[in-house]
Amino acid sequence: MDQIERLRWLDRTVVWHAFSQMAEYDGLIIEEAQGCWLTDIEGKRYLDAASSLWCNMFGHRVPEIDRAIHEQLSKVAHVTNLGMSHPTTIRLAERLVEVAGRGLEHVFFAGDGASAVEVAMKMAYQYWRQIPGAHGRRTKFLTLGDAYHGDTLGTVSLGGISRFQQMFEPLLFEVVRGPCPDRSRRPDAMSESEVCEYYLGEYAKLLDAHAGEIVAVVAESCIQGAAGFVMQPRGFLRGLHRLCRERGELLILDEIAVGMGRTGKMFAFEHEEVAGERLSPDFVCLGKGLTGGYLAMSATLTTRCVWEAFLGRRDEGKAFLHGHTYGGNPLAAAAGNAVLDLLHGRVGLEIIAERAQEFGSRMEELRGCSGVRDVRSLGMMGAVEMNRRESDGGIGTESSRVCRNALREGVWLRPLGDVVPILPPVVYEDLGWLFSILSDAIRK
Ligand SMILES: Cc1ncc(COP(=O)(O)O)c(C=O)c1O
C-alpha cells in the first residue's frame, strides 16, 4: 500500500467523520491551502466554494490572520479562563462589545457554535431563577420550525429538523415549537408581508398560550441554514423581536452561520432594522467566521441586565454554572481580532456588500437552469434547491450529483438535503468562473 492509499484507508477506517456513512466514505484529504484554493494529497486543486463549511470567510493562509496567530504563539498559546485571562482575549471581548452595541456588553467564550447556544440557554434559565419574582414555571424554550442550533442534546432539543432529532427523541427535552417561517413556501395568493403577518400571528398565539413558561425565544437570524437556507420573510425577525419586547420575553439570536460579515452586515439581524427600530436581542451567539475559520471559538454576547442577575456574594451561589476548557483561548482570540481588523480594513463590510450584489445576480441566473426548484441568497450566502426526483433515490440525489459534477471541474461544495449551499470566501473574485462551473454542473 503506498502512502496515499494508506492515508485514504486510515481516513476511512480510523477517523470517524461527522454526518458521514463510514461504510461508503470517500472524502478529500487536503494537504494544504492558499487563498480560496484547497490542494489535496495528490496535488489536485479545488475552489473552496463552501468556505470549509461556512467559516473560512477570507480563505486560507490569510496573511493578517497567520501573522496574528504567530505573534500570539510567541507569547502564549493557552491560558485557562477560570481565574485567569490574557490581554488578547480581553481585547477581543471589548471589540465584540463595541461592534455589537445595542446594550450587548458582556461576552462568554466557548469553543463551538452549539456550545455558544447552550451557554445562552443556560444563562437565560439561570437568569430567571436569580431575579426577583416567581419565575419557576419558566422551563421551556420557544423555537422555530426546522430550526438548527447544533448537535449537543440541548441544541438538538431546540432543533426542528426531524432527521437530526428522531434517533435521540427520548433524550430530548420538550420545547414549544412554532411553524417554520419560510418566505418561499406560501400560497400564490399571499404576499410576503401577508405571510410574515401570518407567522407572527402564530408566534404571538404561542407566546400568549405559554405566558410565564418561556425561558427564551431562540431563532436563527434571517436564514435557517441547515433547514436548507430557508429565508424568513422580511420583517419576521423584527416582528418576533417586537413580540418578545412587548411580553418581556428573552430573545436569543443564533448568528453562528450568518454573522461576522457573511451577509454584508456584521450581523444578519441588521438587515431587519429599519429607521427607528434597532433590534436588541438579549443574547447573540457567534461562531464559525468569528476566527475566520482558523480555530475553534464561539462567543455568547449578552446584556448588562442579564449580567447583573448573576452578581452577588460568592456564598449566594449566583455565579454562572458553566465553562469550557478552551473558552477564551488566546490563539483563537488573536485570530478573532485579526478578523475584526479585516472587516474594518482590507475586506470591509462595504466591499463584501458590493461583491454580494454580483453574487446575488449570478445566483438569480441559475434560476433558469432545468432541475432547479428555487434559488435563495443573502449577502455572500446562497443556495440552489434542486427538484426532488423520488424515482431516483429521493432526498439529496440531485444536489449530490451537482456537487460531484462541480468537484470534477475543481469546485468543492457540500450538499445539504436537496440544496447546494454556495458560500465562497467573501474575498473570492472570479465569480464568473465559479458560476459557469455551477450552471454546467446543474445542466449536466
Ligand atoms: C445556525 C447554526 N447554529 C449552530 C451551529 C453549530 O455550530 P458548531 O457546528 O460549531 O457547533 C451551526 C452549524 O452549522 C449553525 O449553522
The ligand as a Tripos MOL2 file, in Angstrom:
@<TRIPOS>MOLECULE
LIG
   16    16     1     0     0
SMALL
NO_CHARGES

@<TRIPOS>ATOM
      1 C1        -27.1750   28.3350   12.8530 C.3       1 LIG1
      2 C2        -26.2040   27.3870   13.4700 C.ar      1 LIG1
      3 N1        -26.1550   27.2740   14.7940 N.ar      1 LIG1
      4 C3        -25.2860   26.4610   15.4110 C.ar      1 LIG1
      5 C4        -24.4300   25.6840   14.6750 C.ar      1 LIG1
      6 C5        -23.4970   24.7340   15.3750 C.3       1 LIG1
      7 O1        -22.1920   25.1590   15.2830 O.3       1 LIG1
      8 P1        -20.9940   24.1140   15.5860 P.3       1 LIG1
      9 O2        -21.0180   23.1170   14.4690 O.co2     1 LIG1
     10 O3        -19.7730   24.9740   15.5860 O.co2     1 LIG1
     11 O4        -21.2830   23.5060   16.9030 O.co2     1 LIG1
     12 C6        -24.4450   25.7580   13.2750 C.ar      1 LIG1
     13 C7        -23.5350   24.9170   12.4730 C.2       1 LIG1
     14 O5        -23.6650   24.7950   11.2780 O.2       1 LIG1
     15 C8        -25.3660   26.6280   12.6580 C.ar      1 LIG1
     16 O6        -25.4480   26.7200   11.3240 O.3       1 LIG1
@<TRIPOS>BOND
     1     1     2 1
     2     2     3 ar
     3     2    15 ar
     4     3     4 ar
     5     4     5 ar
     6     5     6 1
     7     5    12 ar
     8     6     7 1
     9     7     8 1
    10     8     9 2
    11     8    10 1
    12     8    11 1
    13    12    13 1
    14    12    15 ar
    15    13    14 2
    16    15    16 1
@<TRIPOS>SUBSTRUCTURE
     1 LIG1         1 GROUP 0 **** ****
